[in-house]
Every structure is written in structure tokens, then in C-alpha cells.
Amino acid sequence: MIVKRCTKGSLDEVYKIEEAAFSDPLKKETMAKDMERESYYCYALFGDAPKAFISYEKVFDEGQIISVATHPCCRRQGYAKTLFEEVLSLAKQDGIALFTLEVRSDNLAALELYKSLGFKEVGVRKNYYQSPLCDAILMDLHTGDEI
């Protein structure tokens, strides 16, 4: 397995994960436009095909996680954690001091993963997700914290 930064050339493969993983996926056109921006980062864990990916926006010394997804056939195998640990290390070297994210309150596997990486719950957005209706848990990770 190898972690590498995604480009528009890997968009089709990464988008297959986005579609399979979420009930309300981002639009492919949105991801394509994001990949053109210098402040957008997308990394995937590749084997024979991408297993998982993380995308985030860098603003000064902060990273806002946009999407974290593992292909449904690859879940619960440690791929997301392996990818996240590598990305957090790369981002810290790139000067990111804080990561923020929102996660569905009913996504217990993701909440467990984020907590295992050191993310802390810092708030709630009521009825943030629409399909189906669900609260968002806001989480932060200071990259100086232990992973």
C-alpha cells in the first residue's frame, strides 16, 4: 500500500469511493474544481486501486477536512487509520497546526476512528445533514497532540 496525493487523473477512481461511501456524495464536478486549487489536498491509500481517501482545505495553518471515505468493501481493515496517520504527518510538516471536521452523529465507526487519532469533540450542528436528517459533531485535532 502506498499513500499519494491525488490529481485530476485519479478523480474517477477516488470519486467511486465518494459515491459508494456516502448517501449524499459531493458532486464529481465539485471535486474536479477543488483538485485545481492550490489550497486543496486529496490523498489516497492505493493498493491495486484506491482503498480510502482524505481531502482537506488548507487555510493558513489550519486544515478543514472535507471528506474521509473508505470503499465499503474495504472498511474495518485499518486503511482509513493508516491513511489518516500518514496525512496528519505530512500536514504537520506542511505547517498545519489544527485540523477541524464535521461527522454525522450516527457514524459511530468514524467517531471511533477520529477519537483514536486524538480528535476532540468541540460542538454540535443540529440537523446539519439532510439525507437522512442527522446532527454533525464538530471535532478538532491540534497536530502537536499525540496521535
C-alpha positions in Angstrom: 0.0 0.0 0.0 1.1 3.5 -0.8 -0.2 6.9 0.1 -0.1 9.5 -2.7 -1.6 12.9 -3.4 -4.4 12.7 -5.9 -4.6 14.7 -9.1 -7.4 15.1 -11.6 -6.0 11.9 -13.2 -7.2 9.9 -10.2 -10.5 11.7 -9.9 -12.6 8.8 -11.4 -11.2 6.2 -9.0 -11.5 8.5 -6.0 -15.0 9.6 -6.9 -16.1 5.9 -7.0 -15.2 5.7 -3.3 -17.1 9.0 -2.6 -20.2 7.7 -4.3 -20.1 4.3 -2.6 -19.4 5.7 0.8 -22.0 8.5 1.2 -25.7 8.7 1.0 -25.3 12.3 -0.2 -21.9 12.4 -2.0 -20.2 15.6 -3.3 -20.7 16.3 -6.9 -17.9 15.0 -9.2 -17.6 18.4 -10.8 -17.1 20.0 -7.3 -14.2 17.5 -6.6 -12.7 18.2 -10.0 -12.7 22.0 -9.4 -11.3 21.5 -5.9 -8.4 19.5 -7.3 -7.4 22.5 -9.4 -7.0 24.7 -6.3 -3.6 25.0 -4.7 -5.1 25.0 -1.2 -6.9 21.7 -1.7 -5.3 18.4 -0.8 -6.5 14.9 -1.5 -4.6 11.8 -0.6 -5.5 8.2 -1.2 -4.2 4.9 0.0 -3.5 2.8 -3.1 -3.1 -0.9 -3.5 -4.3 -2.3 -6.8 -6.9 0.5 -6.6 -7.6 3.3 -4.1 -9.0 1.9 -0.8 -9.6 5.2 1.0 -9.1 8.9 0.6 -9.0 12.1 2.6 -9.5 15.6 1.2 -9.0 18.8 3.1 -8.6 22.6 2.5 -5.6 24.3 3.9 -6.2 27.9 5.1 -3.0 29.4 6.7 -2.1 26.9 9.4 -5.4 25.1 9.6 -6.8 22.2 7.7 -10.6 21.7 7.2 -11.3 18.1 6.4 -13.8 17.9 3.5 -14.2 14.2 3.1 -12.8 11.0 4.5 -14.0 7.8 2.9 -13.1 4.1 2.6 -14.7 2.0 -0.1 -17.4 -0.1 1.6 -15.7 -3.4 0.6 -12.5 -2.2 2.4 -13.9 -1.0 5.7 -12.8 -2.1 9.1 -9.3 -3.1 7.8 -7.4 -0.2 9.1 -7.0 1.6 5.8 -8.5 4.9 6.9 -6.4 5.0 10.0 -3.2 4.2 8.1 -4.0 6.9 5.6 -5.0 9.4 8.2 -1.8 8.9 10.2 0.3 9.5 7.1 -1.7 12.5 6.0 -1.5 14.1 9.5 2.3 13.6 9.5 2.6 15.3 6.0 0.2 18.1 7.0 2.2 18.8 10.2 5.4 19.1 8.1 3.5 21.5 5.9 2.7 23.7 8.8 -0.8 22.7 9.7 -1.3 23.2 13.4 -5.1 22.4 13.6 -7.5 20.1 11.8 -11.2 20.5 12.0 -14.0 18.3 10.7 -17.7 17.5 11.0 -19.0 14.0 11.2 -22.5 12.5 11.3 -23.5 11.8 14.9 -24.8 8.4 13.8 -21.5 7.4 12.2 -20.1 5.5 15.1 -17.2 3.9 13.2 -15.9 7.3 12.0 -16.3 8.8 15.5 -14.3 5.9 16.9 -11.6 6.4 14.3 -11.3 10.2 14.9 -11.2 9.8 18.7 -8.4 7.1 18.3 -6.4 9.7 16.3 -6.8 12.3 19.0 -9.7 14.4 17.7 -11.8 16.0 20.4 -15.5 16.9 20.2 -15.9 20.7 20.3 -19.6 21.2 19.3 -22.7 20.1 17.5 -24.6 21.4 14.5 -28.2 20.4 14.9 -29.8 18.8 11.8 -26.7 19.6 9.7 -27.0 16.5 7.4 -30.1 16.2 5.3 -30.0 12.7 3.8 -31.1 11.3 6.3 -31.5 14.1 8.8 -28.8 14.0 11.5 -26.6 16.2 13.7 -23.0 17.0 12.9 -20.4 16.5 15.6 -17.6 19.1 15.3 -14.1 17.9 16.1 -10.7 19.4 16.3 -7.2 18.0 16.4 -4.1 20.1 17.3 -1.3 18.4 15.3 1.0 18.7 18.3 -1.3 16.4 20.2 -0.3 12.7 20.3 -1.7 10.5 17.5 
